[in-house]
């Protein structure tokens, strides 16, 4: 979900960014998942803004 949002954001600002996700064995309740998604989305948004033209995250 977060990667899809950030991919679209990168396209909107004219950047070529490759994303990779590797998450294994996380068992969290709903509140913890929401907090984790918020933090990851914020960090990835900052990463997209920090990439000049193309890059990977």
C-alpha positions as CSV (number, residue, x, y, z in Angstrom):
1,X,0.0,0.0,0.0
2,X,2.7,2.5,1.0
3,X,4.9,1.6,-1.9
4,X,2.1,2.1,-4.4
5,X,1.3,5.6,-2.9
6,X,5.0,6.6,-3.1
7,X,5.4,5.2,-6.6
8,X,2.6,7.5,-7.8
9,X,4.0,10.4,-5.9
10,X,7.4,9.9,-7.5
11,X,5.8,9.8,-11.0
12,X,3.8,13.0,-10.2
13,X,7.0,14.9,-9.3
14,X,8.9,13.5,-12.4
15,X,11.3,11.0,-10.7
16,X,12.2,7.5,-11.5
17,X,12.4,5.5,-8.3
18,X,12.6,1.8,-7.7
19,X,11.1,0.4,-4.5
20,X,11.9,-2.9,-2.8
21,X,10.1,-4.4,0.2
22,X,11.0,-7.4,2.3
23,X,9.0,-7.8,5.4
24,X,8.8,-11.2,7.2
25,X,7.3,-12.5,10.4
26,X,5.6,-9.3,11.8
27,X,2.5,-9.9,13.9
28,X,1.0,-6.7,15.2
29,X,-2.4,-5.5,16.3
30,X,-4.4,-2.9,14.3
31,X,-3.1,0.1,16.2
32,X,0.5,-0.9,15.8
33,X,0.0,-1.5,12.1
34,X,-1.4,1.9,11.6
35,X,1.4,3.6,13.5
36,X,4.0,1.6,11.5
37,X,2.3,2.5,8.2
38,X,2.3,6.1,9.1
39,X,6.0,6.1,10.0
40,X,7.0,4.2,6.9
41,X,4.9,6.4,4.7
42,X,6.5,9.5,6.2
43,X,10.0,8.2,5.8
44,X,9.4,7.1,2.2
45,X,7.8,10.4,1.3
46,X,10.9,12.2,2.6
47,X,13.1,9.8,0.6
48,X,11.2,10.5,-2.6
49,X,11.6,14.2,-2.0
50,X,15.3,13.7,-1.4
51,X,16.1,11.9,-4.6
52,X,17.2,14.2,-7.4
53,X,16.2,12.5,-10.6
54,X,16.3,8.7,-10.2
55,X,17.2,6.3,-7.4
56,X,16.1,3.4,-5.3
57,X,14.6,2.9,-1.9
